[in-house]
């Protein structure tokens, strides 16, 4: 079961997380795991954050610090709207 958030634009919806660089982005690379039933809106990150992820092979304290990763909370509708404006790359 997904946690709920109240979005200014969409009301009550499911919470999701993306790196701060994706908020309001358009035309950039969007990296995430493949959506699955238990996680239909997996956390997503940008090209800059992907470079840190690749160096470590996973998200951990070092890769998050190297990327200066700051996760931002979005509702699932804002997540989908932003995702649709980006080039999606499944990792």
Biopython code that builds the backbone (N, CA, C, O; Angstrom):
import numpy as np
from Bio.PDB.StructureBuilder import StructureBuilder

atoms = [
    (1, "UNK", "N", (0.839, -1.180, 0.000)),
    (1, "UNK", "CA", (0.000, 0.000, 0.000)),
    (1, "UNK", "C", (0.888, 1.250, 0.000)),
    (1, "UNK", "O", (1.820, 1.354, 0.797)),
    (2, "UNK", "N", (0.600, 2.168, -0.874)),
    (2, "UNK", "CA", (1.383, 3.397, -0.991)),
    (2, "UNK", "C", (0.927, 4.433, 0.024)),
    (2, "UNK", "O", (-0.258, 4.541, 0.341)),
    (3, "UNK", "N", (1.897, 5.196, 0.529)),
    (3, "UNK", "CA", (1.581, 6.311, 1.413)),
    (3, "UNK", "C", (0.926, 7.405, 0.601)),
    (3, "UNK", "O", (1.206, 7.557, -0.588)),
    (4, "UNK", "N", (0.061, 8.160, 1.233)),
    (4, "UNK", "CA", (-0.675, 9.226, 0.563)),
    (4, "UNK", "C", (-0.047, 10.579, 0.858)),
    (4, "UNK", "O", (0.590, 10.779, 1.892)),
    (5, "UNK", "N", (-0.241, 11.493, -0.066)),
    (5, "UNK", "CA", (0.212, 12.872, 0.060)),
    (5, "UNK", "C", (-0.904, 13.756, -0.503)),
    (5, "UNK", "O", (-1.660, 13.326, -1.374)),
    (6, "UNK", "N", (-1.001, 14.969, -0.011)),
    (6, "UNK", "CA", (-1.973, 15.907, -0.559)),
    (6, "UNK", "C", (-1.228, 16.882, -1.460)),
    (6, "UNK", "O", (-0.387, 17.656, -1.002)),
    (7, "UNK", "N", (-1.546, 16.833, -2.728)),
    (7, "UNK", "CA", (-0.906, 17.659, -3.748)),
    (7, "UNK", "C", (-1.769, 18.905, -3.992)),
    (7, "UNK", "O", (-2.996, 18.819, -4.035)),
    (8, "UNK", "N", (-1.120, 20.050, -4.148)),
    (8, "UNK", "CA", (-1.846, 21.290, -4.440)),
    (8, "UNK", "C", (-2.629, 21.202, -5.743)),
    (8, "UNK", "O", (-3.694, 21.807, -5.873)),
    (9, "UNK", "N", (-2.104, 20.449, -6.707)),
    (9, "UNK", "CA", (-2.734, 20.341, -8.024)),
    (9, "UNK", "C", (-3.696, 19.166, -8.157)),
    (9, "UNK", "O", (-4.684, 19.258, -8.886)),
    (10, "UNK", "N", (-3.420, 18.062, -7.462)),
    (10, "UNK", "CA", (-4.164, 16.828, -7.693)),
    (10, "UNK", "C", (-4.916, 16.300, -6.477)),
    (10, "UNK", "O", (-5.584, 15.271, -6.573)),
    (11, "UNK", "N", (-4.825, 16.967, -5.358)),
    (11, "UNK", "CA", (-5.487, 16.490, -4.149)),
    (11, "UNK", "C", (-4.771, 15.287, -3.571)),
    (11, "UNK", "O", (-3.552, 15.164, -3.690)),
    (12, "UNK", "N", (-5.530, 14.398, -2.942)),
    (12, "UNK", "CA", (-4.921, 13.215, -2.324)),
    (12, "UNK", "C", (-4.462, 12.241, -3.405)),
    (12, "UNK", "O", (-5.212, 11.895, -4.317)),
    (13, "UNK", "N", (-3.208, 11.810, -3.276)),
    (13, "UNK", "CA", (-2.617, 10.895, -4.256)),
    (13, "UNK", "C", (-1.514, 10.097, -3.577)),
    (13, "UNK", "O", (-1.238, 10.290, -2.393)),
    (14, "UNK", "N", (-0.887, 9.206, -4.324)),
    (14, "UNK", "CA", (0.215, 8.387, -3.802)),
    (14, "UNK", "C", (1.506, 9.184, -3.823)),
    (14, "UNK", "O", (1.760, 9.945, -4.756)),
    (15, "UNK", "N", (2.336, 9.003, -2.774)),
    (15, "UNK", "CA", (3.615, 9.705, -2.741)),
    (15, "UNK", "C", (4.651, 8.975, -3.574)),
    (15, "UNK", "O", (4.649, 7.748, -3.669)),
    (16, "UNK", "N", (5.546, 9.766, -4.182)),
    (16, "UNK", "CA", (6.664, 9.257, -4.960)),
    (16, "UNK", "C", (7.867, 10.145, -4.663)),
    (16, "UNK", "O", (7.725, 11.217, -4.075)),
    (17, "UNK", "N", (9.060, 9.690, -5.075)),
    (17, "UNK", "CA", (10.262, 10.475, -4.855)),
    (17, "UNK", "C", (11.109, 10.528, -6.119)),
    (17, "UNK", "O", (11.285, 9.521, -6.804)),
    (18, "UNK", "N", (11.628, 11.708, -6.417)),
    (18, "UNK", "CA", (12.542, 11.910, -7.539)),
    (18, "UNK", "C", (13.675, 12.817, -7.050)),
    (18, "UNK", "O", (13.530, 13.502, -6.038)),
    (19, "UNK", "N", (14.801, 12.820, -7.767)),
    (19, "UNK", "CA", (15.862, 13.759, -7.400)),
    (19, "UNK", "C", (15.386, 15.170, -7.739)),
    (19, "UNK", "O", (14.542, 15.363, -8.615)),
    (20, "UNK", "N", (15.935, 16.138, -7.038)),
    (20, "UNK", "CA", (15.504, 17.524, -7.218)),
    (20, "UNK", "C", (15.692, 18.020, -8.647)),
    (20, "UNK", "O", (14.990, 18.935, -9.078)),
    (21, "UNK", "N", (16.633, 17.429, -9.389)),
    (21, "UNK", "CA", (16.921, 17.880, -10.743)),
    (21, "UNK", "C", (15.795, 17.530, -11.723)),
    (21, "UNK", "O", (15.703, 18.127, -12.796)),
    (22, "UNK", "N", (14.947, 16.576, -11.364)),
    (22, "UNK", "CA", (13.852, 16.186, -12.249)),
    (22, "UNK", "C", (12.584, 17.012, -12.038)),
    (22, "UNK", "O", (11.707, 17.030, -12.901)),
    (23, "UNK", "N", (12.483, 17.686, -10.913)),
    (23, "UNK", "CA", (11.270, 18.454, -10.622)),
    (23, "UNK", "C", (11.131, 19.569, -11.660)),
    (23, "UNK", "O", (11.979, 20.457, -11.755)),
    (24, "UNK", "N", (10.065, 19.507, -12.421)),
    (24, "UNK", "CA", (9.806, 20.497, -13.457)),
    (24, "UNK", "C", (10.661, 20.349, -14.704)),
    (24, "UNK", "O", (10.638, 21.219, -15.574)),
    (25, "UNK", "N", (11.415, 19.263, -14.805)),
    (25, "UNK", "CA", (12.316, 19.057, -15.941)),
    (25, "UNK", "C", (11.554, 18.654, -17.194)),
    (25, "UNK", "O", (10.427, 18.162, -17.132)),
    (26, "UNK", "N", (12.187, 18.873, -18.310)),
    (26, "UNK", "CA", (11.643, 18.461, -19.597)),
    (26, "UNK", "C", (12.797, 18.127, -20.523)),
    (26, "UNK", "O", (13.769, 18.878, -20.601)),
    (27, "UNK", "N", (12.699, 17.002, -21.229)),
    (27, "UNK", "CA", (13.706, 16.623, -22.209)),
    (27, "UNK", "C", (14.991, 16.053, -21.646)),
    (27, "UNK", "O", (15.956, 15.870, -22.389)),
    (28, "UNK", "N", (15.032, 15.768, -20.354)),
    (28, "UNK", "CA", (16.237, 15.192, -19.747)),
    (28, "UNK", "C", (16.063, 13.687, -19.582)),
    (28, "UNK", "O", (14.958, 13.160, -19.706)),
    (29, "UNK", "N", (17.174, 13.004, -19.300)),
    (29, "UNK", "CA", (17.107, 11.568, -19.034)),
    (29, "UNK", "C", (16.527, 11.323, -17.652)),
    (29, "UNK", "O", (16.901, 11.989, -16.687)),
    (30, "UNK", "N", (15.620, 10.374, -17.560)),
    (30, "UNK", "CA", (14.913, 9.983, -16.343)),
    (30, "UNK", "C", (15.284, 8.534, -16.075)),
    (30, "UNK", "O", (14.924, 7.652, -16.854)),
    (31, "UNK", "N", (15.992, 8.277, -14.996)),
    (31, "UNK", "CA", (16.422, 6.930, -14.641)),
    (31, "UNK", "C", (15.572, 6.405, -13.492)),
    (31, "UNK", "O", (15.289, 7.127, -12.536)),
    (32, "UNK", "N", (15.171, 5.144, -13.596)),
    (32, "UNK", "CA", (14.446, 4.496, -12.504)),
    (32, "UNK", "C", (14.461, 2.993, -12.727)),
    (32, "UNK", "O", (14.823, 2.496, -13.793)),
    (33, "UNK", "N", (14.056, 2.296, -11.686)),
    (33, "UNK", "CA", (13.828, 0.859, -11.840)),
    (33, "UNK", "C", (12.539, 0.680, -12.639)),
    (33, "UNK", "O", (11.765, 1.621, -12.812)),
    (34, "UNK", "N", (12.326, -0.524, -13.114)),
    (34, "UNK", "CA", (11.097, -0.830, -13.835)),
    (34, "UNK", "C", (9.924, -0.791, -12.855)),
    (34, "UNK", "O", (10.000, -1.390, -11.782)),
    (35, "UNK", "N", (8.847, -0.097, -13.209)),
    (35, "UNK", "CA", (7.670, -0.115, -12.335)),
    (35, "UNK", "C", (7.130, -1.543, -12.197)),
    (35, "UNK", "O", (7.055, -2.285, -13.176)),
    (36, "UNK", "N", (6.759, -1.909, -10.986)),
    (36, "UNK", "CA", (6.170, -3.213, -10.711)),
    (36, "UNK", "C", (4.911, -3.000, -9.877)),
    (36, "UNK", "O", (4.659, -1.898, -9.390)),
    (37, "UNK", "N", (4.140, -4.038, -9.720)),
    (37, "UNK", "CA", (2.875, -3.925, -8.990)),
    (37, "UNK", "C", (3.063, -3.355, -7.590)),
    (37, "UNK", "O", (2.287, -2.501, -7.162)),
    (38, "UNK", "N", (4.084, -3.818, -6.872)),
    (38, "UNK", "CA", (4.320, -3.333, -5.502)),
    (38, "UNK", "C", (4.971, -1.954, -5.455)),
    (38, "UNK", "O", (4.978, -1.315, -4.403)),
    (39, "UNK", "N", (5.514, -1.488, -6.573)),
    (39, "UNK", "CA", (6.167, -0.182, -6.641)),
    (39, "UNK", "C", (5.922, 0.424, -8.027)),
    (39, "UNK", "O", (6.828, 0.458, -8.860)),
    (40, "UNK", "N", (4.690, 0.902, -8.273)),
    (40, "UNK", "CA", (4.359, 1.406, -9.607)),
    (40, "UNK", "C", (5.032, 2.732, -9.962)),
    (40, "UNK", "O", (5.077, 3.102, -11.135)),
    (41, "UNK", "N", (5.557, 3.452, -8.963)),
    (41, "UNK", "CA", (6.247, 4.723, -9.184)),
    (41, "UNK", "C", (7.597, 4.672, -8.471)),
    (41, "UNK", "O", (7.778, 5.319, -7.440)),
    (42, "UNK", "N", (8.552, 3.900, -9.018)),
    (42, "UNK", "CA", (9.852, 3.778, -8.350)),
    (42, "UNK", "C", (10.588, 5.117, -8.331)),
    (42, "UNK", "O", (10.401, 5.952, -9.216)),
    (43, "UNK", "N", (11.415, 5.307, -7.326)),
    (43, "UNK", "CA", (12.212, 6.527, -7.241)),
    (43, "UNK", "C", (12.956, 6.739, -8.554)),
    (43, "UNK", "O", (13.371, 5.784, -9.210)),
    (44, "UNK", "N", (13.118, 8.015, -8.929)),
    (44, "UNK", "CA", (13.748, 8.346, -10.208)),
    (44, "UNK", "C", (14.821, 9.407, -9.992)),
    (44, "UNK", "O", (14.777, 10.173, -9.029)),
    (45, "UNK", "N", (15.802, 9.434, -10.925)),
    (45, "UNK", "CA", (16.903, 10.377, -10.815)),
    (45, "UNK", "C", (17.380, 10.767, -12.205)),
    (45, "UNK", "O", (17.038, 10.132, -13.202)),
    (46, "UNK", "N", (18.181, 11.829, -12.248)),
    (46, "UNK", "CA", (18.654, 12.419, -13.497)),
    (46, "UNK", "C", (20.014, 11.849, -13.930)),
    (46, "UNK", "O", (20.575, 10.973, -13.272)),
    (47, "UNK", "N", (20.522, 12.364, -15.042)),
    (47, "UNK", "CA", (21.818, 11.945, -15.593)),
    (47, "UNK", "C", (22.962, 12.195, -14.608)),
    (47, "UNK", "O", (23.817, 11.329, -14.419)),
    (48, "UNK", "N", (22.981, 13.368, -13.986)),
    (48, "UNK", "CA", (24.036, 13.703, -13.024)),
    (48, "UNK", "C", (24.047, 12.687, -11.885)),
    (48, "UNK", "O", (25.106, 12.186, -11.508)),
    (49, "UNK", "N", (22.897, 12.391, -11.350)),
    (49, "UNK", "CA", (22.806, 11.419, -10.255)),
    (49, "UNK", "C", (23.138, 10.013, -10.736)),
    (49, "UNK", "O", (23.689, 9.213, -9.980)),
    (50, "UNK", "N", (22.808, 9.706, -11.984)),
    (50, "UNK", "CA", (23.117, 8.392, -12.552)),
    (50, "UNK", "C", (24.621, 8.137, -12.570)),
    (50, "UNK", "O", (25.056, 7.009, -12.335)),
    (51, "UNK", "N", (25.412, 9.158, -12.842)),
    (51, "UNK", "CA", (26.872, 8.995, -12.857)),
    (51, "UNK", "C", (27.380, 8.530, -11.489)),
    (51, "UNK", "O", (28.237, 7.650, -11.416)),
    (52, "UNK", "N", (26.860, 9.110, -10.416)),
    (52, "UNK", "CA", (27.253, 8.687, -9.063)),
    (52, "UNK", "C", (26.756, 7.285, -8.764)),
    (52, "UNK", "O", (27.454, 6.500, -8.123)),
    (53, "UNK", "N", (25.555, 6.966, -9.225)),
    (53, "UNK", "CA", (24.987, 5.636, -9.036)),
    (53, "UNK", "C", (25.870, 4.591, -9.729)),
    (53, "UNK", "O", (26.153, 3.541, -9.152)),
    (54, "UNK", "N", (26.304, 4.874, -10.959)),
    (54, "UNK", "CA", (27.139, 3.934, -11.718)),
    (54, "UNK", "C", (28.477, 3.686, -11.040)),
    (54, "UNK", "O", (28.964, 2.556, -11.041)),
    (55, "UNK", "N", (29.083, 4.721, -10.458)),
    (55, "UNK", "CA", (30.375, 4.560, -9.794)),
    (55, "UNK", "C", (30.303, 3.566, -8.646)),
    (55, "UNK", "O", (31.233, 2.787, -8.436)),
    (56, "UNK", "N", (29.215, 3.589, -7.913)),
    (56, "UNK", "CA", (29.047, 2.708, -6.757)),
    (56, "UNK", "C", (28.286, 1.428, -7.093)),
    (56, "UNK", "O", (28.418, 0.433, -6.380)),
    (57, "UNK", "N", (27.502, 1.434, -8.153)),
    (57, "UNK", "CA", (26.708, 0.274, -8.527)),
    (57, "UNK", "C", (25.404, 0.145, -7.735)),
    (57, "UNK", "O", (24.661, -0.824, -7.895)),
    (58, "UNK", "N", (25.142, 1.125, -6.889)),
    (58, "UNK", "CA", (23.921, 1.123, -6.078)),
    (58, "UNK", "C", (23.783, 2.487, -5.410)),
    (58, "UNK", "O", (24.710, 3.296, -5.418)),
    (59, "UNK", "N", (22.614, 2.723, -4.835)),
    (59, "UNK", "CA", (22.454, 3.900, -3.993)),
    (59, "UNK", "C", (22.919, 3.533, -2.598)),
    (59, "UNK", "O", (22.421, 2.590, -1.984)),
    (60, "UNK", "N", (23.873, 4.290, -2.116)),
    (60, "UNK", "CA", (24.366, 4.132, -0.755)),
    (60, "UNK", "C", (24.810, 5.522, -0.285)),
    (60, "UNK", "O", (24.637, 6.505, -1.006)),
    (61, "UNK", "N", (25.366, 5.602, 0.889)),
    (61, "UNK", "CA", (25.743, 6.904, 1.435)),
    (61, "UNK", "C", (26.736, 7.634, 0.528)),
    (61, "UNK", "O", (26.606, 8.839, 0.313)),
    (62, "UNK", "N", (27.737, 6.904, -0.011)),
    (62, "UNK", "CA", (28.741, 7.531, -0.867)),
    (62, "UNK", "C", (28.129, 8.036, -2.170)),
    (62, "UNK", "O", (28.367, 9.180, -2.558)),
    (63, "UNK", "N", (27.351, 7.208, -2.846)),
    (63, "UNK", "CA", (26.774, 7.644, -4.126)),
    (63, "UNK", "C", (25.779, 8.784, -3.920)),
    (63, "UNK", "O", (25.706, 9.694, -4.745)),
    (64, "UNK", "N", (25.024, 8.745, -2.843)),
    (64, "UNK", "CA", (24.083, 9.830, -2.564)),
    (64, "UNK", "C", (24.823, 11.126, -2.252)),
    (64, "UNK", "O", (24.401, 12.199, -2.684)),
    (65, "UNK", "N", (25.925, 11.037, -1.503)),
    (65, "UNK", "CA", (26.714, 12.231, -1.204)),
    (65, "UNK", "C", (27.403, 12.767, -2.452)),
    (65, "UNK", "O", (27.415, 13.978, -2.676)),
    (66, "UNK", "N", (27.981, 11.882, -3.274)),
    (66, "UNK", "CA", (28.659, 12.306, -4.496)),
    (66, "UNK", "C", (27.692, 13.010, -5.455)),
    (66, "UNK", "O", (28.062, 13.974, -6.125)),
    (67, "UNK", "N", (26.480, 12.528, -5.510)),
    (67, "UNK", "CA", (25.470, 13.126, -6.391)),
    (67, "UNK", "C", (24.838, 14.359, -5.758)),
    (67, "UNK", "O", (24.108, 15.102, -6.413)),
    (68, "UNK", "N", (25.130, 14.567, -4.465)),
    (68, "UNK", "CA", (24.444, 15.620, -3.715)),
    (68, "UNK", "C", (22.934, 15.420, -3.864)),
    (68, "UNK", "O", (22.170, 16.365, -4.059)),
    (69, "UNK", "N", (22.543, 14.155, -3.765)),
    (69, "UNK", "CA", (21.161, 13.752, -4.007)),
    (69, "UNK", "C", (20.232, 14.333, -2.955)),
    (69, "UNK", "O", (20.409, 14.136, -1.753)),
    (70, "UNK", "N", (19.239, 15.052, -3.447)),
    (70, "UNK", "CA", (18.190, 15.583, -2.587)),
    (70, "UNK", "C", (16.867, 15.101, -3.163)),
    (70, "UNK", "O", (16.414, 15.583, -4.202)),
    (71, "UNK", "N", (16.258, 14.151, -2.479)),
    (71, "UNK", "CA", (15.001, 13.587, -2.950)),
    (71, "UNK", "C", (13.871, 14.578, -2.715)),
    (71, "UNK", "O", (13.808, 15.236, -1.676)),
    (72, "UNK", "N", (12.988, 14.672, -3.687)),
    (72, "UNK", "CA", (11.822, 15.542, -3.587)),
    (72, "UNK", "C", (10.560, 14.692, -3.662)),
    (72, "UNK", "O", (10.472, 13.754, -4.455)),
    (73, "UNK", "N", (9.610, 15.027, -2.846)),
    (73, "UNK", "CA", (8.335, 14.332, -2.792)),
    (73, "UNK", "C", (7.408, 14.872, -3.870)),
    (73, "UNK", "O", (7.222, 16.083, -3.988)),
    (74, "UNK", "N", (6.828, 13.973, -4.653)),
    (74, "UNK", "CA", (5.813, 14.323, -5.650)),
    (74, "UNK", "C", (4.626, 13.389, -5.479)),
    (74, "UNK", "O", (4.772, 12.276, -4.974)),
    (75, "UNK", "N", (3.459, 13.840, -5.897)),
    (75, "UNK", "CA", (2.333, 12.904, -5.973)),
    (75, "UNK", "C", (2.512, 12.076, -7.242)),
    (75, "UNK", "O", (3.265, 12.461, -8.136)),
    (76, "UNK", "N", (1.823, 10.943, -7.322)),
    (76, "UNK", "CA", (1.995, 10.072, -8.481)),
    (76, "UNK", "C", (1.566, 10.736, -9.789)),
    (76, "UNK", "O", (2.079, 10.378, -10.849)),
    (77, "UNK", "N", (0.645, 11.687, -9.741)),
    (77, "UNK", "CA", (0.217, 12.377, -10.964)),
    (77, "UNK", "C", (1.309, 13.343, -11.450)),
    (77, "UNK", "O", (1.600, 13.399, -12.645)),
    (78, "UNK", "N", (1.911, 14.101, -10.525)),
    (78, "UNK", "CA", (3.027, 14.986, -10.884)),
    (78, "UNK", "C", (4.210, 14.167, -11.396)),
    (78, "UNK", "O", (4.891, 14.567, -12.340)),
    (79, "UNK", "N", (4.447, 13.018, -10.764)),
    (79, "UNK", "CA", (5.504, 12.087, -11.183)),
    (79, "UNK", "C", (5.287, 11.690, -12.642)),
    (79, "UNK", "O", (6.205, 11.785, -13.457)),
    (80, "UNK", "N", (4.079, 11.249, -12.970)),
    (80, "UNK", "CA", (3.778, 10.797, -14.338)),
    (80, "UNK", "C", (3.874, 11.951, -15.336)),
    (80, "UNK", "O", (4.381, 11.767, -16.442)),
    (81, "UNK", "N", (3.399, 13.123, -14.964)),
    (81, "UNK", "CA", (3.481, 14.278, -15.856)),
    (81, "UNK", "C", (4.930, 14.620, -16.175)),
    (81, "UNK", "O", (5.274, 14.879, -17.328)),
    (82, "UNK", "N", (5.777, 14.620, -15.150)),
    (82, "UNK", "CA", (7.189, 14.920, -15.349)),
    (82, "UNK", "C", (7.863, 13.810, -16.148)),
    (82, "UNK", "O", (8.629, 14.084, -17.072)),
    (83, "UNK", "N", (7.583, 12.575, -15.798)),
    (83, "UNK", "CA", (8.167, 11.427, -16.499)),
    (83, "UNK", "C", (7.846, 11.482, -17.993)),
    (83, "UNK", "O", (8.698, 11.169, -18.825)),
    (84, "UNK", "N", (6.627, 11.877, -18.331)),
    (84, "UNK", "CA", (6.207, 11.946, -19.735)),
    (84, "UNK", "C", (6.936, 13.031, -20.519)),
    (84, "UNK", "O", (6.902, 13.026, -21.750)),
    (85, "UNK", "N", (7.595, 13.959, -19.829)),
    (85, "UNK", "CA", (8.349, 15.040, -20.475)),
    (85, "UNK", "C", (9.833, 14.695, -20.615)),
    (85, "UNK", "O", (10.618, 15.481, -21.146)),
    (86, "UNK", "N", (10.199, 13.510, -20.131)),
    (86, "UNK", "CA", (11.611, 13.109, -20.107)),
    (86, "UNK", "C", (11.839, 11.854, -20.951)),
    (86, "UNK", "O", (10.893, 11.192, -21.376)),
    (87, "UNK", "N", (13.107, 11.547, -21.183)),
    (87, "UNK", "CA", (13.497, 10.305, -21.841)),
    (87, "UNK", "C", (13.718, 9.261, -20.761)),
    (87, "UNK", "O", (14.658, 9.372, -19.973)),
    (88, "UNK", "N", (12.869, 8.258, -20.717)),
    (88, "UNK", "CA", (12.899, 7.256, -19.644)),
    (88, "UNK", "C", (13.915, 6.172, -19.961)),
    (88, "UNK", "O", (13.920, 5.595, -21.049)),
    (89, "UNK", "N", (14.784, 5.907, -18.974)),
    (89, "UNK", "CA", (15.792, 4.859, -19.078)),
    (89, "UNK", "C", (15.643, 3.961, -17.847)),
    (89, "UNK", "O", (15.829, 4.415, -16.718)),
    (90, "UNK", "N", (15.312, 2.706, -18.063)),
    (90, "UNK", "CA", (15.127, 1.745, -16.978)),
    (90, "UNK", "C", (16.477, 1.121, -16.643)),
    (90, "UNK", "O", (17.183, 0.626, -17.522)),
    (91, "UNK", "N", (16.823, 1.153, -15.350)),
    (91, "UNK", "CA", (18.102, 0.562, -14.908)),
    (91, "UNK", "C", (17.862, -0.680, -14.077)),
    (91, "UNK", "O", (18.815, -1.310, -13.620)),
]
sb = StructureBuilder()
sb.init_structure("model")
sb.init_model(0)
sb.init_chain("A")
sb.init_seg("    ")
for serial, (resi, resn, name, xyz) in enumerate(atoms, 1):
    if name == "N":
        sb.init_residue(resn, " ", resi, " ")
    sb.init_atom(name, np.array(xyz, "f"), 0.0, 1.0, " ", f" {name:<3s}", serial, name[0])
structure = sb.get_structure()
